[in-house]
Amino acid sequence: MPVLVITGTGTEVGKTVTTAAVAAAALAAGRSVAVLKAAQTGVLPDERGDADEVAWLAGPVTTDEIARYPEPLAPGTAARRAGLAPVHPHEVAERAAKLATEHDLVLVEGAGGLLVRFDAAGGTLADAARLLDAPVLVVAQAGLGTLNTTELTARELRRRKLELAGVVIGSWPGEPDLATRCNVADLPEVAGAPLLGAVPAGSGALPPAVFRTAAPGWLAPRLDGTWDAEAFRVREAP
């Protein structure tokens, strides 16, 4: 799995912190890692973006960013409003492929959900994943409403004949409610793919050294972690 594309079921689902956890686990396993942010929005030139946040939390990864736009909008819209060139899927694929020649693992983090538009032609992260022939990891919310958005994302991946590597819950609450606990069993069913982890809420605020030590325990072995999905399901079952 030299390239892994990471998308969310929407915005603010814990995608960047999950990307950092995957990077930290891979580093702990002795792998070299690069993180590519396809399009960064809502960040000024001198501010820290998502790729920088991943490096801060995870450790010594190579970071790359194709473009950034100041307004917190979909990349295509943000590029148009800023009068800047948009990002195209082939650029994402070419940059990721180059990084893959120099690293054991390349993590390509999208912006928002799978079908957020990069350009006026309607290019998306899904198009970049197809060009790369790369599996896609979906970061989902924990609570009520997540089953619908997760299943829609999974169906679109299957429609496009893209591999869904699995689902990670991007922000697992300290006191999960009934719907959240039920979702542990329901998420892999609606996705048709395994649950590969649950990142505790607030993990992005941990000191980097603590984050790096803890990260493998939030992720399944397929993501270089030690997290046991069945034990988690049994523990959280309502």
N, C-alpha and C positions, 0 to 999 in steps of 0.2 A: 504494500500500500504506500508507494512513494509520494502520492498526492492524495490528500483528503480535503474535500470541499465541505465547509461548515456553513450551514444556513440555519435560520430560525423560522419558527412558525409565525413570526411577526417581530415587531420591535420590542426592546426592553424585556427580552426573555432570558437573558444571561448568556448570550452568544459569545461575547468577548471573554468573559471569565471562564466559560467552558473551553474556549480555544486555548486560554492560558493553562488550564488544567491538563488538557491533552498534550500541550507542549512540555509542561513540567514532567509529566509521567514518561514521555518519550525520552527526555533528557536523562531522567533517572535510570532509564533502561539502557543508557549508553548510546543513544541515537543522536545524530546531528539534525537540527530542526531549523526550518525557515518558515516565517509567517508572512503571508502576502495579504494585504488589505486591498481589495479590488478598487473600492471607491470609498473615501472617507468624507462624510458630510457633517456639517455643523461644527467644524473645527477650523480655527484660523491658522495661518501658516506657522506661527510660533508656538502653537499649543500642542500638547501631547495627544496623539491619536490612538486608535484601538490597537494597532500593531505595537506602539510604544508601551501601552498598558500591558499587553501580553508579555513583552520582554521584561518589564518591571516585576511582574509577578512570577514568571516562569524561570527566568535566568537567561543564560547566554544563547539566545536564538538570533538568527539573521532576520532582520525586519525589512520589508519592502512595501511600498505604497504607490499605486499607479497614479492616482489623482486625489485631490481633496478640494472640497467646495465649502464655502463659509456657512451656507444656510442649512439647517437640519431638515432636509427634504429628500425625496427619492433622488438618486444620483442623476438620472436624466433631467429631472426638473431643476435640480440645483445647478447643474452644468449650464443649462439654458439660461437661467436667471442671472448667473454670474458672467455670462458671455465667454465661458471657457469650453475647451474641447471635451466632449464626453469620453467615457471609457467604453470600449467595445469588447465583446466576449473574446474575440481572437487575441486581443492584447493581454487579457487575463491569462488565457491559455498559454500564450507564448512565454510570458514572464514566469508562470508557474513551472512550465516545462524546463526552462533554463535553470531555475533554482533546483529542480529535481536532479539535474546532472551533478550538483555540488553538495547535496544534502540527502540524508536518509529519509527524511519526511518533510513534505511541504504542506502546510496548512493554509488553505485559501478561505479567508473569511469574507462572506458577503455583507451586504447592507440590508438589514431588515429581513424580509422573507424571500423565498425562492424566486418569485416572479417580479420582484421589484425591477423596474426598467433602468438600464444603464444609458441607453441612447434613444434617439428618435425612431430608430428602426425596430425598437422593442426588444433589443438584446438583453438577456438576463444572465444571472449566475447559472441557471440551468443550462443555458447554451454553452457557457464556458466549461461546465462539467462534462458535457457531451463531447466537446472538442478534446478534452483531456482524457476521456474515458475513465474518469475518476469516480470513486464512490462518494456518496453524500451523507454526512452526518447531520441529523436534524436535532436542533435544540428546541425543546418544548417547555411551555409553562407547566406548573404543577397542578393548578386548581381547575375550578369549574370553567368549561369552555374550551379546554385544551384538546379534548378528544376530536372535536370538529376540525379545528385548524390543523391538527396533526394528521388526521386521515386525509384531508384535502391535499396537504403537501405530499403525503405518501402516494396518493393516487396519481398526482401529476408526475412524480418521479417515475412511477411505473408506466404511465402513458408515454413518457419520453424514452422509455427503456433505459433508465439510469438506475444504478445500483444504490439502494438505500442501505447504508452500513448499519444503521441503528438509530436509536433515539436516546438522548440524554436530557434529563430534567435539569433545566438551567438554574433553578433557584428553589431548593427544597426547604420548606419552612420548618422552624424548630417545633411548632405545634400545628401539625397538619390537620385540617378539618376532614369531615367524612368524604366529601367529593375527592379531595386530594389523595386520601389513602386508597380509595377505590380505583383511582386512576393508575396506580402502580400496576395493577393487573390488566386494566383496560387499554393502556397506551400501546403496549406491544401488540395487542390483538388488533386494534384499529389501524396500526401502522403496518402490520404484516412484517415486522422486523423486531429484533431484540431490543430490550431496554439495556443500554450500555453504561448507565451511570446516573447519579443524582448528586449535583453540586449543592452543598448547603448554602442557604441564603446568607448573604453577608460575607462570603468567602473573598470577594474582591477587596475587602477592607483589611484582610489579614496582613501581617508583616510578611514580606516576600519569603523569608526563610521558613516561616510556619506554613505558608501556602505550598511551597515546593515539597515539603515533607508530607503534607496531608493529601496532596492531589492524587497520587496513585490509589488511595483508599476510596476515592469518589468514582472511579472508573473501572470498567470491566477489563479482563485480561486482553481482549481484542484491542483495547486502547492503552496497553502497557500498564494496566492497573491491577488491583487486587479485589475490587468490589464484587460482591456476590449478589447477583440479581435475585435469586431465589430466596436467599436469607433475608434480603431487604423486603421482598414481597411478604414473606411470612411475618416478619416483625411489624410491618406497617398495616397488615390486613385488618379491616374493620370487623 
